[in-house]
Amino acid sequence: MSTPSTPSSPKPAGDDRNLVPVDENYVAPSFEDRVRIFWEKNNKAVYGVLVVILLAIVAKEGWDYLAAQREKGVEQAYAAATTPAQLRTFIAEHPQHTLAGVAQLQLADEAYAAGRYGEAVTAYEQAAKVLKNGPLASRARLGAAMAKLQGGRESEGEAALKALAADEKEPKAYRLEAAYHLTSLAAERHNAADVKTYSDQVMQLDPASPWTQRAMQLRASVPSAEAPAPAADANADQSPAIKLPGR
């Protein structure tokens, strides 16, 4: 019986079929060589990306130029609108532009000055919608409130003034004026408590404002609700004097 041959030692794991012996004289390619090889393989793709970027830049510059030209044209059209009819035409052609809000504000002021308070309210409210924020928008809201007061919509106007005076996001100048007008309304009604409340609000907003001085003058002109009534003279005859005929 033959003795089985000794098995050969196992080979290390892994596939050695693709291993290539390294030449002792092999030199790794330099950075410049790697760049050259990459460029030779990918130059078309790189050119394509550069062309896309260049086209995007040109398109943006062209868009910015056209937008600037349009804006310049709108500004020129607004400057040329010097009559109410022209302002209305401008508003119709550029309804959402900020200058349309300014034009609405002009029309509102003219209507208010002429006593057309309903028309003024509409124009002020349209101006506020277009202008949205900032001093001119606040001025439009104040104008709408005052036009409502003057046009007989007193409760709406008073509510709008209260909202404006209390809104900390509004410019202080318009809050002051709104609070002063509330003080004036209270003084007309001889409501000493409200006069005190609103004049205090004016004072808190700006003690040195001319509106504060005027509010304090109104406050001084209205007798305090807490002031005692003048005492009657105990010796005076309480019955009214009767004038006899012929005397």
Buried (B, 14 or more C-beta within 10 A) or exposed (E): EEEEEEEEEEEEEEEEEEEEEEEEEEEEEEEEEEEEEEEEEEEEEEEEEEEEEEEEEEEEEEEEEEEEEEEEEBEEBBEEBEEEEBBBBBBEEBEEBBBBBBBBBBBBBBBBEEEBBEBBBBBBBBBBEBBEEEEBBBBBBBBBBBBBBBBEBEEBBBEBBBEBBEBEEBBEBBBBBBBBBBBBBBBEEEBBEBBBBBBBBBBEBBEEBEBBEBBBEBBEEBEEEEEEEEEEEEEEEEEEEEEEEEE
